[in-house]
C-alpha cells in the first residue's frame, strides 16, 4: 500500500481537526481585522501557528503510519490469532481492541469444537465402514453356499458387490485428508495394476455381457498401488454403469507419454456436464436419470491423482461413449 494512499486516509481521518484549525485561524484573522491591528503581527502569528501545526501534524502522521503498519502485520498473522495490536490512543480504541480479542477467542473456540466433532465423526464412520465389512463378507460366503435359482443368486451377489464398493468409496473419502501419511511411491508395471482393477469387476462384465479389450500395457509408472487401483476401479465402474452393450477398451495412448485410456461405448456425457463432472456432488444428466449416482467417484479420482502428480481428462459424445485419459507421467509431486 503506497504512502499517497495512507496520507489521503490520514487527512480523511483528521478532517474535523483540520476544519477546526482553519476555522480558528479565520476567527483570529477576523478579530485582528475588526480591531484594525497591524498586518505584520497577524502574518507572524499565522506563520508561527502554521509551523507548529505542521510539526504536530507530521508527528501525528508518523504515529498514524506506524499504527497502520502494525495493524497490517497483525492482519497478516490473524489466522493464528489477533496478535499484538498497537497501543490504544483512547478508551474507544481500547474497547474496539477488547471486542476484537473476544471475537477472536470465540472464533478459535468454535473452530476447536468443530474440529473435535469432525474428528469424532470421521472416527465413527471409519469404524462403521470397517465393521460393516464383516456382515458383507458373511453374506458373500452364504451366497456361495446357497442353492437354488442361479440367476437370482447371481443378482444378489452383484448387488452385494455394489454395497461393498460403496463402503470402500466411503473409506477412501475419509482417508483422503490424511492421504499423505498413507502413500507408498514405488515403480509398478501398469498392466498388473489394470488387471488387478479389471478382475474385481469380472462378475459385472459377465452379467452385463460387456466385452473387454485390454491391450498390452508394457509401461512402468511411479505411483501408489492402492490409490491408483482405486482410481482405476472407479473409472471402470462408471464405464460399466453407463454401458449397456458393446465394449470397454483399455490401452496406452502412444501419442502421449504414459497416458492410459479407458474407453467405453456407453451413453456418453452431455457437453454441458463435462466441465463439472469432477465437482464434488455433481451428478449431471446421467446421474439424475440413474437416481443412484453420488457425484463423489470422479471427484475422488481427481483429488487422488492430483496428490499422485497424475492428471485426468474426459472426452465424451452422447450416444457414442466416453474416453477417459489418465496421464501417469510424474512431473513433481504436490506438496502434501
ABEGO torsion letter per residue (X at the ends): XBAAAAAAAAAAAAAAAAAAAAAAAAAAAAAAAAAGBBAAAAAAAAAAAAAAAAAAAAAAAAAAAAAAAAAAAAAAAAAAEAEBBBBBABAAAAAAAAAAAAAAAAAAAAAAAAAAAAAAAAAAAAAAAAAAAAAAAAAAAAAAABBEBAAAAAAAAAAAAAAAAAAAAAAAAAAAAAAAAABBBBBBBAAAAAAAAAAAAAAAAAAAGBBBBBBBBBBBBBBBAAAAAAAAAAAAAAAAAABABEBBBBBBBAABBGBBBBBBABAEBBAAAAAAAABBGBAEAAAAAAGABAGAAAAAAAAAAAAAGBBBBBBBBBGAEBBBBBBABBAEBBBX
